[in-house]
């Protein structure tokens, strides 16, 4: 184990398995029943919960890839029951938020990178080679497919799904499927929502709300006013409204189909 911080000690819980050639620095905490494979590097300031799996080559708690970082004490906090696959890199925080936070029951696939000060919720799937810049926020039950690049400060709403090879530069509202290039609204994440018990009536409500936002060619302010006045109050309606009102980067757009007719471009 490393000896990088005098006065800090590493705490290892009960029934923890640590593989060969794994390096664990001081000022690390590892919860009960966590399994750590070979050649893993766990650096100071890392906190790992119970029942996690950390596979070979992962590097947890590396210093932020941010030139403003000045060696201040910051943390990487990982919850319970997470699976972190081979060669994943999770950086700790900066003075901005003091920590990078990973919730519970997440699967982070091979070679994904999560940058400084990100906040990841619960029950998410983050695909292989996903690249996540600093201070990204991911909600719960999100599926981000492989080779997706995520711009700093982006926010991804609950129950959304992003297709592979995507480029995220705007916020992704909850419950949606985001696809195409540029990344656009492509309907509800219907399969995921059904798996989580959303009834047909609720799916129709969500479709109707997003039809106003993305398919009626209204500006966002007008669309939100219509939703507040014409749709009955519900938990999901208010989550959508609050998400869009709180978006600083703006949300993705609806898809515009381009069709060629007689050598002319017609938008419809």
C-alpha positions in Angstrom: 0.0 0.0 0.0 1.2 3.5 -0.8 2.4 5.9 1.8 1.6 9.3 0.3 -0.1 11.1 3.2 1.4 11.0 6.6 -1.3 10.9 9.3 -3.9 9.4 7.1 -4.7 5.7 7.2 -6.5 3.3 5.0 -9.6 1.4 6.3 -10.5 -1.9 4.7 -13.8 -3.5 5.7 -14.6 -7.2 6.3 -14.4 -9.9 3.7 -12.6 -7.6 1.1 -10.7 -9.4 -1.6 -7.6 -7.6 -3.1 -5.9 -9.0 -6.2 -2.3 -9.2 -7.1 -0.2 -6.1 -7.9 -2.9 -3.8 -6.7 -1.8 -0.5 -5.2 -3.8 1.2 -2.5 -2.6 4.5 -1.1 -3.2 5.9 2.4 -6.4 7.9 3.1 -8.6 5.3 1.3 -11.7 3.5 2.7 -13.1 0.3 1.3 -16.4 -1.2 2.4 -17.3 -4.7 3.4 -17.5 -7.5 0.8 -15.9 -5.5 -2.0 -13.9 -7.4 -4.6 -10.8 -5.7 -6.2 -9.1 -7.4 -9.1 -5.4 -7.4 -10.1 -3.4 -4.3 -11.1 -6.0 -1.9 -9.7 -4.8 1.5 -8.5 -6.7 3.3 -5.7 -5.4 6.7 -4.8 -5.8 8.9 -1.7 -9.2 10.4 -1.1 -11.1 7.5 -2.5 -14.1 6.1 -0.6 -15.6 2.8 -1.8 -18.8 1.4 -0.4 -19.9 -2.2 0.2 -20.4 -5.1 -2.3 -18.5 -3.4 -5.2 -16.6 -5.1 -8.0 -13.5 -3.3 -9.3 -11.8 -5.0 -12.2 -8.3 -5.1 -13.5 -6.5 -2.0 -14.5 -9.0 0.5 -13.1 -7.6 3.7 -11.6 -9.7 5.3 -8.9 -9.2 8.7 -7.4 -6.6 10.1 -9.8 -5.9 13.8 -9.7 -8.3 15.9 -11.8 -7.3 16.6 -15.4 -8.0 20.3 -14.7 -5.2 22.9 -14.7 -7.0 24.8 -11.9 -6.4 21.9 -9.5 -3.8 22.9 -6.9 -3.4 19.7 -4.9 -6.2 20.6 -2.5 -7.7 17.7 -0.5 -10.7 16.4 -2.5 -12.5 13.0 -2.8 -13.9 10.3 -5.0 -17.0 8.8 -3.3 -18.3 5.5 -4.6 -21.5 4.0 -3.2 -22.6 0.4 -2.8 -23.0 -2.5 -5.3 -21.2 -0.8 -8.2 -19.4 -2.8 -10.9 -16.4 -0.9 -12.3 -14.9 -2.8 -15.2 -11.4 -3.0 -16.7 -9.4 0.2 -17.2 -12.1 2.6 -16.0 -10.7 5.9 -14.7 -12.5 7.9 -12.1 -11.0 11.2 -11.1 -11.6 12.9 -7.7 -13.0 16.4 -7.3 -11.5 19.9 -7.4 -12.2 22.9 -5.2 -15.4 23.5 -7.2 -17.4 20.7 -5.6 -14.7 18.9 -3.5 -15.7 15.5 -4.7 -16.7 13.2 -7.6 -19.7 11.1 -6.5 -20.9 7.8 -7.8 -24.2 6.5 -6.3 -25.3 2.8 -6.0 -25.9 -0.1 -8.3 -24.1 1.4 -11.3 -22.4 -0.6 -14.1 -19.5 1.4 -15.5 -18.1 -0.6 -18.5 -14.5 -1.0 -19.7 -12.3 2.1 -20.4 -15.0 4.6 -19.5 -13.7 7.9 -18.0 -15.6 10.0 -15.4 -14.0 13.4 -14.9 -13.6 15.6 -11.8 -16.7 16.8 -9.8 -19.2 14.6 -11.7 -22.3 13.4 -9.9 -23.7 10.0 -11.0 -26.9 8.8 -9.5 -28.2 5.2 -9.1 -28.9 2.2 -11.3 -27.1 3.6 -14.4 -25.3 1.9 -17.2 -22.3 3.8 -18.6 -21.1 2.1 -21.7 -17.6 1.2 -22.8 -15.3 4.1 -23.7 -17.8 6.7 -22.6 -15.8 10.0 -22.1 -17.3 12.3 -19.4 -15.8 15.7 -18.8 -15.9 17.5 -15.5 -19.0 18.5 -13.5 -21.4 16.4 -15.5 -24.6 15.3 -13.7 -26.3 12.0 -14.5 -29.6 11.1 -12.9 -31.0 7.7 -12.1 -31.8 4.8 -14.4 -29.8 6.3 -17.3 -28.3 4.2 -20.1 -25.4 5.9 -21.9 -24.2 3.7 -24.8 -20.6 3.1 -25.8 -18.2 5.7 -27.3 -20.3 8.6 -26.3 -18.6 11.9 -25.5 -20.1 14.2 -22.9 -19.3 17.9 -22.7 -18.5 19.5 -19.3 -21.4 20.7 -17.2 -24.0 18.7 -19.2 -27.0 17.2 -17.3 -28.6 14.0 -18.2 -32.1 13.4 -16.8 -33.6 10.3 -15.1 -34.7 7.3 -17.2 -33.1 8.6 -20.4 -31.2 6.6 -22.9 -28.4 7.8 -25.3 -27.5 5.8 -28.3 -23.9 4.9 -29.1 -21.3 7.2 -30.7 -23.3 10.2 -29.5 -21.9 13.7 -28.8 -23.6 15.4 -25.9 -23.3 19.1 -25.8 -26.8 20.0 -24.5 -28.8 18.7 -21.6 -30.9 15.5 -22.1 -34.4 15.7 -20.5 -35.7 12.8 -18.4 -37.5 9.8 -19.9 -36.3 10.4 -23.5 -34.4 8.5 -26.1 -31.7 10.7 -27.6 -30.2 9.7 -31.0 -28.9 10.8 -34.4 -26.4 13.5 -35.2 -26.7 16.2 -34.0 -28.1 14.5 -30.9 -31.9 15.0 -30.9 -35.1 13.8 -29.3 -36.1 10.5 -30.8 -39.1 9.6 -28.7 -39.5 8.2 -25.2 -37.2 5.6 -23.7 -40.2 3.4 -23.9 -38.5 0.0 -23.4 -36.7 1.2 -20.3 -39.8 2.8 -18.9 -41.9 -0.3 -19.4 -39.3 -2.4 -17.7 -39.5 -0.1 -14.6 -43.2 -0.3 -14.4 -44.5 2.8 -16.2 -48.0 2.1 -17.3 -49.4 2.8 -20.8 -51.4 5.8 -19.6 -48.3 7.4 -18.1 -46.3 6.8 -21.3 -49.0 8.5 -23.3 -48.9 11.5 -20.9 -45.1 11.7 -21.4 -45.5 11.5 -25.2 -48.0 14.2 -25.2 -45.8 16.5 -23.1 -42.8 16.0 -25.3 -44.9 16.4 -28.4 -45.6 20.0 -27.3 -41.9 20.6 -26.5 -40.3 19.0 -29.6 -42.8 18.6 -32.4 -45.0 21.7 -32.4 -42.2 24.1 -33.3 -42.8 26.3 -30.3 -40.1 28.2 -28.4 -39.3 26.6 -25.1 -40.9 29.3 -23.0 -44.3 29.0 -24.8 -44.1 25.2 -24.7 -43.6 25.1 -21.0 -46.5 27.6 -20.5 -48.8 25.3 -22.5 -47.8 22.2 -20.5 -48.4 24.0 -17.2 -51.8 25.2 -18.2 -53.1 22.3 -20.3 -51.7 19.2 -18.5 -52.9 17.9 -15.1 -50.2 18.2 -12.4 -48.2 15.0 -11.9 -44.9 14.0 -10.6 -43.5 13.3 -14.0 -44.9 16.5 -15.5 -43.2 18.6 -12.8 -39.9 16.7 -13.1 -39.8 17.6 -16.8 -40.8 21.2 -16.2 -38.3 21.7 -13.4 -35.5 20.1 -15.5 -36.0 22.3 -18.5 -36.5 25.5 -16.5 -33.2 24.7 -14.6 -31.2 23.9 -17.7 -28.4 26.4 -18.2 -26.9 24.9 -21.4 -30.3 24.4 -23.0 -31.8 21.0 -24.0 -31.4 19.0 -27.2 -33.7 19.8 -30.1 -36.4 17.8 -31.9 -35.2 16.0 -35.0 -35.7 17.8 -38.3 -35.9 15.5 -41.2 -34.3 16.7 -44.5 -35.6 15.3 -47.7 -34.2 16.0 -51.2 -36.9 16.8 -53.9 -35.9 17.9 -57.4 -32.4 18.9 -56.2 -33.9 21.2 -53.6 -33.8 20.7 -49.8 -37.1 20.7 -48.1 -37.5 20.7 -44.3 -40.6 19.1 -42.8 
